[in-house]
Amino acid sequence: MRSFLETTDGWRHAGGFVCLLAGAEHIGPYGDPYDQQSMYEEYLDEDPPAEEVLLAGMRGRALQLSLDSRT
């Protein structure tokens, strides 16, 4: 994804809900503004499979690519 964005430097109107995709210099951490990661982590079993742990923590690793979206 990084090489794609470095080459294209983003794009305008990416479809249904993304109106403006960020150029490479504007991409940054998503930051989990709705605190969804803690909600998903709360529902993990005592000894969860690695895949569930990975999915529960994805918001902490996510990048924000959209500058303007309707979500």
C-alpha positions in Angstrom: 0.0 0.0 0.0 2.8 2.4 0.8 4.4 2.1 -2.6 1.0 2.6 -4.3 0.5 5.8 -2.3 4.0 7.0 -2.9 3.4 6.5 -6.7 -0.1 7.9 -7.0 0.0 10.4 -4.1 -3.6 9.5 -3.2 -6.7 10.1 -5.3 -9.9 12.0 -5.3 -13.4 10.5 -4.8 -12.6 6.9 -4.1 -16.2 5.7 -4.3 -19.2 5.4 -2.0 -18.0 6.7 1.3 -14.4 7.9 0.7 -14.4 11.4 -0.9 -10.6 12.1 -0.6 -7.8 9.7 -0.1 -4.8 11.2 1.6 -1.5 11.7 -0.3 1.6 10.0 1.1 2.6 13.0 3.3 -0.8 13.0 5.1 -1.1 9.4 6.1 -0.8 8.7 9.8 -2.0 6.5 12.6 -5.8 6.0 12.8 -5.7 6.5 16.6 -8.9 4.6 17.3 -11.1 7.7 18.0 -14.1 5.6 19.1 -12.1 3.3 21.4 -13.2 0.2 19.6 -10.0 -1.7 20.4 -10.7 -1.9 24.1 -14.3 -3.1 23.3 -13.0 -6.0 21.2 -10.2 -6.8 23.7 -12.9 -7.0 26.4 -14.6 -9.9 24.6 -11.5 -12.0 24.2 -11.6 -15.4 25.9 -9.2 -16.2 28.7 -6.9 -18.0 26.2 -7.8 -16.6 22.8 -6.5 -17.8 19.5 -3.7 -15.7 18.0 -6.0 -14.7 15.1 -8.5 -13.2 17.5 -5.9 -11.2 19.4 -4.5 -9.9 16.1 -8.0 -8.8 15.0 -8.8 -7.2 18.4 -5.6 -5.1 18.2 -5.9 -4.0 14.6 -7.2 -0.5 15.5 -3.9 0.2 17.3 -2.0 -0.6 14.1 -4.4 1.0 11.6 -3.5 3.9 9.3 -5.9 6.7 8.4 -5.9 7.0 4.6 -9.0 9.1 4.1 -8.9 12.8 4.6 -12.7 13.1 4.0 -15.2 10.3 4.4 -18.8 9.7 5.2 -18.6 7.0 7.9 
